[in-house]
Amino acid sequence: MKNFKLFIIGIALFILLAISLLMCNSQVEHEDASTPTTAQGLDTIPMLITQVQRCARLYTAEYRVHKILTHDDVVRLKGSLLKHSFNIKMPLGDRKIAIPMDAKLKAYIDFSEFSESNIERHGEKITIILPDPKVTMTSSKIDQKNVKEYIGLTRSHFTDAELASYQQQGREAIIASIPELGMIETAQANAAKVLVPMLKEMGYQEADITIAFRKHYDTADLMKLLKTED
């Protein structure tokens, strides 16, 4: 009888020991399962930088702009007579021109120098600060066949220097219209289409991803960012 009691006690101790070991293993497995998440969050940054740099120059928007430049040159006779001033439009002294102009604009983002300074992480949320966009005018030309002129009998034709000056004015007008075209917003949206899937593959949730530029770019900023290739 005494031996039977010892046998029961031994079995009970064995069961308690087995339960303790199972609980310990469960805790270790739980801790091991949570560890890679933190490690993955830390290790994704160098991987992300490498993959983004491979994008190099990412063209994100392209626009073809058609603009008609007009210039009205009128000769007027100004002066005074008997203490009365006058400003008279001279007959046959008008000179007008309408110049169709076509330009091609491209916006791109250069990721070659993308670095950790372009990444902000707060817990599970990540923000990618895009490098400043670049805008390139790849071509701009006058549609010579459709230029319309009216030259008064007393006036001379427009010179090549004047036409070149009007073309430059047209370029500046097109550049000034870039904010209205929405090129920068399109560049940001198209960059997101490339970067968001990349981040999702690394384990980030789309709701936790933000793609943004460092600031709002006005016309003065765009003039600095503009390059011409023609």
C-alpha positions in Angstrom: 0.0 0.0 0.0 2.8 2.3 0.9 4.5 1.5 -2.4 1.3 2.3 -4.3 1.1 5.7 -2.7 4.7 6.5 -3.7 3.8 5.4 -7.2 0.9 7.8 -7.4 2.9 10.7 -6.0 5.6 9.9 -8.6 3.1 10.0 -11.4 1.7 13.3 -10.1 5.2 14.9 -9.9 5.9 13.7 -13.5 2.7 15.2 -14.8 3.4 18.6 -13.0 7.0 18.6 -14.5 5.6 17.9 -18.0 3.1 20.7 -17.7 5.8 23.1 -16.5 8.0 22.2 -19.5 5.2 22.6 -21.9 4.4 26.1 -20.5 8.0 27.1 -20.7 8.3 25.9 -24.3 5.1 27.8 -25.3 6.5 31.0 -23.8 9.8 30.6 -25.6 8.0 29.9 -28.9 5.8 33.0 -28.4 8.8 35.2 -27.7 10.7 33.8 -30.7 7.7 34.4 -32.9 7.6 38.1 -31.9 11.3 38.7 -32.3 11.5 38.5 -36.1 8.9 41.3 -36.5 11.1 43.8 -34.8 14.2 42.5 -36.6 12.4 42.7 -39.9 11.4 46.2 -39.2 15.0 47.2 -38.6 16.4 45.2 -41.5 14.0 46.5 -44.2 15.6 49.9 -44.3 18.9 49.0 -46.0 17.0 46.7 -48.3 14.5 49.4 -49.1 17.2 51.9 -49.9 19.0 49.5 -52.2 15.8 48.7 -54.1 14.7 52.4 -54.5 18.2 53.4 -55.7 17.8 50.9 -58.5 14.9 52.9 -59.8 17.5 55.6 -60.7 15.6 58.2 -62.8 11.9 57.4 -62.6 9.9 59.3 -65.2 6.5 60.0 -63.6 4.6 62.4 -65.9 4.6 63.6 -69.4 2.6 66.5 -70.9 2.4 67.9 -74.5 1.4 71.5 -74.3 0.0 73.5 -77.3 0.0 77.3 -76.8 -0.8 80.2 -79.2 1.3 83.2 -78.6 -0.2 86.5 -79.7 1.5 89.9 -80.1 -0.3 93.1 -81.2 2.1 96.0 -82.2 0.3 99.3 -82.9 2.0 102.6 -83.8 0.5 105.5 -82.1 1.2 109.2 -82.4 1.4 110.9 -79.0 2.0 114.5 -78.1 0.3 117.8 -77.3 -1.0 120.7 -79.3 -2.3 123.9 -77.9 -2.0 122.5 -74.4 -4.1 119.5 -75.4 -2.5 116.0 -75.3 -3.3 113.5 -78.0 -2.8 109.8 -78.6 -3.7 108.8 -82.1 -3.6 105.3 -83.6 -1.8 105.6 -86.9 -3.7 104.3 -90.0 -2.2 101.2 -91.6 0.3 101.0 -88.7 -0.9 97.8 -87.1 1.3 94.7 -86.9 -0.1 91.5 -85.4 1.1 87.9 -85.1 -0.2 84.6 -83.8 2.4 81.9 -83.2 1.4 78.3 -82.4 3.9 76.7 -80.2 4.3 73.1 -79.1 6.3 71.9 -76.1 6.8 68.6 -74.4 7.4 68.4 -70.6 8.5 65.5 -68.5 8.7 65.2 -64.8 11.0 62.7 -63.1 12.5 61.8 -59.8 16.1 60.9 -59.4 16.5 58.2 -56.7 20.2 57.7 -57.3 21.0 59.5 -54.0 18.1 58.1 -52.0 19.2 57.4 -48.4 18.0 56.9 -44.9 17.4 60.6 -44.6 14.4 60.1 -47.0 12.7 57.6 -44.6 10.8 58.4 -41.5 9.5 55.5 -39.3 7.2 55.8 -36.3 6.3 52.3 -35.1 4.6 50.5 -37.9 4.1 53.6 -39.9 6.6 54.7 -42.6 6.9 57.9 -44.6 9.0 58.2 -47.8 10.1 61.7 -48.5 10.7 61.9 -52.2 13.7 63.7 -53.7 12.9 67.0 -55.3 11.2 66.4 -58.7 12.8 67.5 -61.9 11.0 69.0 -64.8 12.5 68.7 -68.3 11.4 70.6 -71.4 12.5 68.0 -74.0 11.3 70.0 -76.9 9.7 73.3 -77.8 9.1 74.6 -81.3 7.1 77.0 -83.3 4.6 75.6 -85.9 6.0 77.8 -88.7 3.3 76.7 -91.2 0.5 78.0 -89.1 2.0 81.3 -88.0 -0.5 84.1 -88.8 0.7 87.6 -89.5 -1.0 90.9 -90.3 1.4 93.7 -91.4 0.2 97.2 -92.1 1.4 98.9 -95.2 3.7 101.2 -93.2 5.2 98.4 -91.1 8.0 95.9 -91.6 7.8 92.1 -91.0 8.7 90.6 -87.7 12.4 89.9 -87.5 14.0 86.5 -86.5 15.2 88.2 -83.3 11.6 89.2 -82.4 10.3 85.7 -83.1 13.0 84.2 -80.9 12.0 86.6 -78.2 8.4 85.6 -78.5 9.4 81.9 -78.3 11.2 82.5 -75.1 8.2 84.3 -73.7 6.1 81.3 -74.7 8.4 79.0 -72.9 8.2 81.1 -69.7 4.4 81.1 -70.0 4.3 77.3 -70.3 6.6 76.9 -67.3 4.4 79.3 -65.3 1.4 77.0 -66.2 3.1 73.9 -64.7 1.4 74.2 -61.3 -2.0 74.3 -63.1 -1.2 71.2 -65.1 -0.8 69.2 -61.9 2.5 67.7 -63.0 4.0 67.6 -59.5 0.9 65.9 -58.0 1.0 63.4 -60.9 4.7 62.7 -60.2 3.9 62.0 -56.6 1.0 59.7 -57.4 3.0 57.7 -60.0 6.0 57.4 -57.6 3.6 56.0 -55.0 2.5 53.3 -57.5 6.1 52.1 -57.7 7.0 52.4 -54.0 3.9 51.2 -52.2 3.9 47.7 -53.7 7.6 47.5 -52.8 6.9 48.4 -49.2 4.0 46.0 -49.0 6.2 43.2 -50.1 8.4 44.0 -47.1 5.5 43.6 -44.7 4.2 47.2 -44.4 0.4 47.7 -44.5 -0.7 50.1 -47.2 -2.6 52.2 -44.6 0.7 52.8 -42.8 2.6 54.0 -45.9 2.9 57.7 -46.8 4.6 59.0 -50.0 5.2 62.8 -50.0 7.5 65.5 -51.2 9.3 67.7 -48.7 7.4 70.8 -49.6 4.9 72.5 -51.9 6.6 73.7 -55.1 5.6 77.1 -56.5 6.6 78.6 -59.9 9.9 80.0 -58.6 10.9 76.6 -57.3 10.0 75.0 -60.7 12.1 77.5 -62.5 15.1 76.2 -60.5 14.1 72.6 -61.1 13.6 73.0 -64.8 16.0 71.6 -67.4 15.9 71.9 -71.1 17.1 69.3 -73.5 16.3 70.8 -76.9 
